Amino acid sequence: MKIYKIPEKLKTIIFDIDETLYTNHEYAQFQIDVLIDRYGKETGITSEKAHNNVAEFQSNYEKTHQGKKISLGNTLKALGIPIETTTLWRNELIHPEDFLSGDTRLQTVLTELKKKFSLICVTNNSVLPAKKTLKALEIENIITDIIGLDVSHVSKPAKEPFIMAAQKTGAACNECLAVGDRFYIDIDLPMQIGMGGILVDGVEDVYEFPQILK
């Protein structure tokens, strides 16, 4: 975990979901692979070629943008697949209940945090699989608000979904804390618009938040 900044007057915690509210590398990789495979199928190229196209584009982006990374959604958009299309693919192909189960420790931690702060998720997934993920973790009644691709219509890193999350919870940007597992996707831009930021290595770090945010 790396704590970059915690707002002095914290009102809202904005959580990423995948590899933040759970740690399951197999499921995280599955979500990537299944979308790239569909991209290959829909464009008439092999799965290997599709994966190579994505890897090449992301590598070139990183080299030409001072080491910054680009999301899969934005990568596929650049390769000709609109966000609206990948949103439909996500709804069809991603089934978190096949990989995840209830996390009682996370439930306890989030319940405690919710006594003091508003909790909301901003994800590069669409709302349906995001809701299924929270349900699989058995936290859907604790975090009820999700800003997904089909709400913001842009993929992180982008300021719009974070501003929407702040507005939805009635907080100013400097009263929000962004939490996620990828610096350039989840943390860097929110901090540029005045939010705090904590980079986590997985849900094990989130377990420590009640002590960190006393």
C-alpha positions, 0 to 999 in steps of 0.5 A: 500500500502507498498512501499519497494523500488523505483529505483533511476533511474526508467525506467520500471514499471512491473505491475501484473494484477489481483487484481492490475490493478483492484479490483474485488474479485469475478472475482479473486476468479472465476479464482481460482475456475474454474481452480481447478474445471477443475483439479478435472474434468480432474483427476476424483475427485470431486470438493470438493476433488480438492479444498481440495488437492490444499488447503492442498498442499498450506498450507504445502508449506507455513509451510515448506517454511518460510511462503512463498506462492505458486501460483495456477499454481505451485500448479497444476504443483506439483499435476501433471498438467503441466503449458502448460495444465493450460495455455490452461484451462485459455484460454478456461475458463476465460472471464474477460469481464463478470466481468470488465468494463472500468476504466477511472481513471486508463486510465488517471493514466497509460497515465500519467505514460507512458509519463515517464516510460515503462509499461509492465505486468507480469502475472500468467495468459496466454496472451489471458485472460490477453489481454482480461482483459486489453481490458475490462479495456480499457487500452489495447492501453496503456499497450501493452506488456504482459509476460504471462505463455505462454511466460515465461513458468514459474509461478511467483514467478520466476525471468525469466518473470521479466528479460524478462520484463526488457529486452523487455523494454530495462531496467536493473533490478535496473531500474525496479519497480515491482508492485503487490498485493501478496508479495511472488508472485509479489514483493519478488523475483524481489527485490532479483534480484535488482528491486524495489517493491510496494505492493498494495491492489488493483487498488485504490493504483495504482491511487496514483502512479503519485504522488508517482513517481514524 
